[in-house]
Amino acid sequence: MNAPIIRPAQERDRAALESIALRIGNGWDYLPRFISDWLNDPTGEFFVVEVDSQVVGTGKLTRLSADEWWLEGLRVDPDFQGRGIGSLLHQYALRRASEMGSGVLRLTTDEDNTSVQRMARKTGFAVVGNYLRYETSAYAHQMGADEFRAFVVEDVSSIRAFLKGSAHYQVAQHSTLARMWKAHRITDERLQAWIADQRVYGWQRDSSAGMIIISARFDAMPEQLEVIYADAAHGGAAKMLRAVRGLAKKLGFNTLRYMVPVEPDRLVAVEQAGWRRPKDNGGRAVLFARELINSQT
């Protein structure tokens, strides 16, 4: 076997990448859906590794903001696993991130993926969060559903004040966590964009107040609402997470999902609200982060 070669991904690699994704994900891998977007990303880097002119792995470095970088899409052909290809891709991405930017570099992996976790720790990443996927059904007559209101841009300052005083906001790493387990910091700019799309809702019931952020409608699962952040004060989390089932129905969804930051009080609240873990015990994410210092400065 000749030495592996890492190069930018190209359109001609699509078939090989789709084949790798199919073998790894049994048809459920998100990679094929994003090949075109990643090929046309002007700020990140989409790369593949070749062995003897055969594409055997890939990875994606994504710039989320000026000081926020994300490592995703690391895949290795099953026939070439165990040969150091994954480590080579990971090291390359880390080096390129240090050349291209600064701030924080983050990634998520499955709780069972011990090889990626070991590789991350070896290269200076630390675990900063654990998440569990919960699901439930929308319910048309859920009490409290009418107590949600869509925030407007003028509410950003009050949202920021609420988050500043929230212990859960700290546990959630000041971030949302969406499908494909990608975390985005909750910045004022993002809040404004999400509010414009009617994805941020305030909730008030008696002395309890809270907020939720939902994702954009997902084409592959258009009937499922995804909660990407949920926070409530004064012990109101369970009430709000129950009420959001009614909001989901009003918005035209039949089911809901939520990657819940692992925190004892929050797990109790989500269970009390009627949410349940998937029967296959899937959806267990580990969030890693490390400081990124630009090597070009």
C-alpha positions as CSV (number, residue, x, y, z in Angstrom):
1,M,0.0,0.0,0.0
2,N,1.4,3.4,-1.0
3,A,1.4,6.3,1.3
4,P,-2.1,7.9,1.7
5,I,-2.6,11.2,-0.1
6,I,-5.0,13.9,1.3
7,R,-6.5,16.3,-1.2
8,P,-9.6,18.6,-1.6
9,A,-12.7,16.7,-2.4
10,Q,-14.0,17.0,-6.0
11,E,-17.3,16.3,-7.8
12,R,-15.7,13.1,-9.3
13,D,-15.4,11.7,-5.8
14,R,-19.2,11.7,-5.2
15,A,-19.8,8.0,-6.1
16,A,-16.9,6.8,-3.9
17,L,-18.2,9.0,-1.0
18,E,-21.7,7.7,-1.4
19,S,-20.5,4.2,-1.4
20,I,-18.5,4.7,1.8
21,A,-21.5,6.3,3.5
22,L,-23.8,3.5,2.4
23,R,-21.5,0.8,3.8
24,I,-21.1,2.7,7.1
25,G,-24.6,4.0,7.7
26,N,-26.7,1.3,6.0
27,G,-28.5,4.0,4.1
28,W,-29.0,6.4,7.1
29,D,-25.7,8.4,6.8
30,Y,-26.2,12.1,6.3
31,L,-23.1,12.5,4.2
32,P,-24.6,12.1,0.7
33,R,-27.2,14.8,1.4
34,F,-24.4,17.4,2.1
35,I,-21.8,16.6,-0.6
36,S,-22.9,19.4,-2.9
37,D,-23.0,21.9,-0.1
38,W,-19.6,20.9,1.2
39,L,-18.1,21.0,-2.2
40,N,-19.3,24.6,-2.6
41,D,-18.4,25.8,1.0
42,P,-16.1,28.9,0.5
43,T,-14.9,29.1,4.1
44,G,-14.3,25.6,5.3
45,E,-12.5,22.6,3.7
46,F,-13.9,19.3,2.4
47,F,-11.2,16.7,1.9
48,V,-10.6,13.1,1.0
49,V,-7.8,10.6,1.4
50,E,-6.6,8.4,-1.4
51,V,-4.7,5.1,-1.3
52,D,-3.4,3.8,-4.6
53,S,-5.8,6.3,-6.4
54,Q,-8.8,5.0,-4.4
55,V,-10.8,7.3,-2.2
56,V,-10.9,5.5,1.2
57,G,-11.9,8.3,3.6
58,T,-13.1,11.9,4.0
59,G,-13.6,14.7,6.5
60,K,-15.0,18.2,6.7
61,L,-13.8,21.3,8.5
62,T,-16.6,23.9,8.8
63,R,-16.4,27.5,9.8
64,L,-19.5,28.3,11.8
65,S,-18.4,31.9,12.7
66,A,-15.2,33.9,13.0
67,D,-14.1,32.0,16.1
68,E,-16.2,28.9,16.0
69,W,-15.1,25.8,14.0
70,W,-16.7,22.4,13.6
71,L,-15.2,19.0,12.6
72,E,-17.6,16.6,11.0
73,G,-18.1,14.0,8.3
74,L,-15.1,11.9,9.2
75,R,-15.6,8.6,7.4
76,V,-13.2,5.7,6.6
77,D,-14.0,2.8,4.2
78,P,-14.6,-0.3,6.3
79,D,-12.0,-2.1,4.3
80,F,-9.4,0.4,5.4
81,Q,-10.3,0.9,9.0
82,G,-7.7,0.0,11.6
83,R,-4.8,1.3,9.4
84,G,-4.5,4.8,10.8
85,I,-6.6,6.5,8.1
86,G,-9.0,8.1,10.6
87,S,-6.2,9.5,12.7
88,L,-4.5,10.9,9.6
89,L,-7.7,12.7,8.6
90,H,-8.2,14.0,12.1
91,Q,-4.7,15.3,12.4
92,Y,-5.0,16.9,8.9
93,A,-8.2,18.7,9.9
94,L,-6.7,19.9,13.2
95,R,-3.7,21.3,11.4
96,R,-5.8,23.1,8.7
97,A,-8.1,24.5,11.4
98,S,-5.0,26.0,13.1
99,E,-3.8,27.5,9.8
100,M,-7.2,28.9,8.9
101,G,-8.6,30.3,12.1
102,S,-8.7,30.6,15.8
103,G,-11.2,30.3,18.6
104,V,-12.7,26.9,19.5
105,L,-12.9,23.7,17.5
106,R,-15.6,21.3,18.4
107,L,-16.9,17.9,17.3
108,T,-19.5,15.3,18.5
109,T,-19.4,11.5,18.3
110,D,-21.5,8.6,19.5
111,E,-21.0,7.5,23.1
112,D,-20.0,4.0,21.8
113,N,-17.4,5.4,19.3
114,T,-14.4,4.9,21.6
115,S,-11.9,5.2,18.8
116,V,-12.9,8.7,18.0
117,Q,-13.1,9.6,21.6
118,R,-9.6,8.3,22.2
119,M,-8.3,10.2,19.2
120,A,-9.9,13.4,20.3
121,R,-8.5,13.2,23.8
122,K,-5.0,12.4,22.4
123,T,-5.1,15.6,20.3
124,G,-6.1,18.0,23.1
125,F,-9.9,17.8,23.0
126,A,-11.9,17.6,26.3
127,V,-15.4,16.4,26.8
128,V,-17.6,19.4,27.5
129,G,-21.0,17.9,27.3
130,N,-23.1,14.7,27.0
131,Y,-26.5,14.5,25.3
132,L,-29.4,12.0,25.1
133,R,-32.0,12.0,22.4
134,Y,-35.6,12.0,23.6
135,E,-38.8,11.8,21.5
136,T,-42.5,12.3,22.0
137,S,-45.8,12.8,20.1
138,A,-47.5,16.1,19.4
139,Y,-50.8,16.5,21.2
140,A,-53.6,18.8,19.9
141,H,-55.2,19.5,23.3
142,Q,-52.1,19.9,25.4
143,M,-52.5,22.4,28.3
144,G,-50.1,25.3,28.1
145,A,-49.7,25.3,24.3
146,D,-51.4,28.7,24.0
147,E,-48.9,30.2,26.4
148,F,-46.1,30.2,23.8
149,R,-45.5,33.3,21.7
150,A,-43.0,33.8,18.9
151,F,-40.3,36.2,19.9
152,V,-39.6,39.3,17.8
153,V,-36.2,41.0,17.3
154,E,-36.9,43.6,20.0
155,D,-36.9,40.7,22.5
156,V,-33.2,39.8,21.9
157,S,-32.0,41.8,24.9
158,S,-34.5,40.2,27.3
159,I,-33.6,36.8,25.9
160,R,-29.9,37.5,26.5
161,A,-30.7,38.6,30.1
162,F,-32.6,35.4,30.7
163,L,-29.8,33.2,29.3
164,K,-27.2,35.0,31.3
165,G,-28.9,34.0,34.5
166,S,-29.5,30.4,33.4
167,A,-27.5,27.5,34.9
168,H,-28.9,25.3,32.1
169,Y,-27.4,27.6,29.5
170,Q,-24.0,26.9,31.0
171,V,-24.5,23.1,30.9
172,A,-25.6,23.4,27.3
173,Q,-22.3,25.1,26.5
174,H,-24.2,28.3,25.4
175,S,-25.3,26.3,22.4
176,T,-28.0,24.6,20.5
177,L,-27.6,21.0,19.4
178,A,-29.4,20.1,16.3
179,R,-29.8,17.1,14.0
180,M,-26.5,15.6,13.0
181,W,-25.4,16.7,16.5
182,K,-24.0,20.0,15.3
183,A,-23.7,22.7,18.0
184,H,-24.1,26.4,17.4
185,R,-23.5,29.1,20.0
186,I,-26.5,31.2,20.7
187,T,-25.3,34.6,19.6
188,D,-27.4,37.7,19.2
189,E,-26.9,37.5,15.4
190,R,-28.2,33.9,15.3
191,L,-31.1,34.8,17.6
192,Q,-32.1,37.5,15.2
193,A,-31.9,35.1,12.2
194,W,-33.9,32.4,14.1
195,I,-36.5,34.9,15.2
196,A,-36.9,36.1,11.6
197,D,-37.7,32.5,10.7
198,Q,-40.1,32.2,13.7
199,R,-38.0,29.5,15.4
200,V,-37.7,31.1,18.9
201,Y,-40.6,31.1,21.3
202,G,-41.1,32.5,24.7
203,W,-43.3,30.7,27.3
204,Q,-44.9,32.1,30.4
205,R,-47.2,30.3,32.9
206,D,-47.9,31.5,36.4
207,S,-44.4,32.3,37.9
208,S,-42.6,30.1,35.4
209,A,-41.0,31.6,32.2
210,G,-38.9,29.9,29.5
211,M,-38.0,29.7,25.9
212,I,-37.4,27.2,23.2
213,I,-35.6,27.2,19.9
214,I,-36.6,24.9,17.1
215,S,-34.8,23.8,14.0
216,A,-35.9,24.5,10.4
217,R,-38.2,21.9,9.0
218,F,-36.2,18.9,7.9
219,D,-37.0,17.7,4.4
220,A,-36.3,14.0,5.2
221,M,-38.7,14.2,8.2
222,P,-41.1,17.0,7.6
223,E,-43.6,15.9,10.3
224,Q,-41.1,16.0,13.1
225,L,-40.4,19.1,15.1
226,E,-36.9,19.3,16.5
227,V,-36.2,21.3,19.7
228,I,-32.6,22.4,19.6
229,Y,-32.6,24.4,22.9
230,A,-35.1,24.6,25.8
231,D,-34.8,26.5,29.0
232,A,-37.2,27.4,31.8
233,A,-36.8,29.2,35.2
234,H,-38.5,28.4,38.5
235,G,-38.8,24.7,38.0
236,G,-40.9,25.2,34.9
237,A,-39.0,22.9,32.5
238,A,-41.4,19.9,32.8
239,K,-44.5,22.1,32.2
240,M,-42.9,23.8,29.2
241,L,-41.6,20.6,27.7
242,R,-45.1,19.1,28.0
243,A,-46.8,22.2,26.6
244,V,-44.5,22.3,23.5
245,R,-46.2,19.1,22.4
246,G,-49.3,21.2,21.8
247,L,-47.3,23.9,20.1
248,A,-45.9,21.3,17.7
249,K,-49.4,20.2,16.7
250,K,-50.4,23.8,16.1
251,L,-47.4,24.2,13.8
252,G,-48.3,21.1,11.8
253,F,-45.9,18.5,13.3
254,N,-46.8,15.0,14.6
255,T,-43.7,14.1,16.5
256,L,-40.9,15.8,18.4
257,R,-37.2,15.1,19.2
258,Y,-34.8,16.9,21.5
259,M,-31.1,16.2,22.2
260,V,-31.2,16.8,26.0
261,P,-28.0,18.0,27.8
262,V,-27.3,15.4,30.5
263,E,-28.2,17.1,33.8
264,P,-30.1,15.3,36.5
265,D,-32.9,17.9,36.9
266,R,-33.4,18.2,33.1
267,L,-33.6,14.4,32.6
268,V,-36.2,14.2,35.3
269,A,-38.2,17.1,33.8
270,V,-38.2,15.7,30.3
271,E,-39.4,12.3,31.6
272,Q,-42.1,14.0,33.6
273,A,-43.2,15.8,30.4
274,G,-43.9,12.5,28.6
275,W,-40.7,12.3,26.5
276,R,-39.0,9.0,26.1
277,R,-35.7,7.6,25.0
278,P,-35.7,5.5,21.7
279,K,-36.2,1.8,22.2
280,D,-32.8,1.0,20.6
281,N,-31.0,3.3,23.1
282,G,-29.6,5.3,20.3
283,G,-28.9,9.0,20.2
284,R,-26.1,9.3,22.8
285,A,-23.8,12.2,21.8
286,V,-20.5,13.3,23.4
287,L,-19.4,16.9,22.7
288,F,-15.7,17.6,22.5
289,A,-13.9,21.0,22.3
290,R,-10.4,22.4,22.2
291,E,-8.9,25.8,21.9
292,L,-7.7,26.7,18.5
293,I,-4.7,29.0,18.1
294,N,-3.9,30.2,14.7
295,S,-0.5,28.9,13.7
296,Q,-0.1,31.7,11.1
297,T,-0.1,34.6,13.6
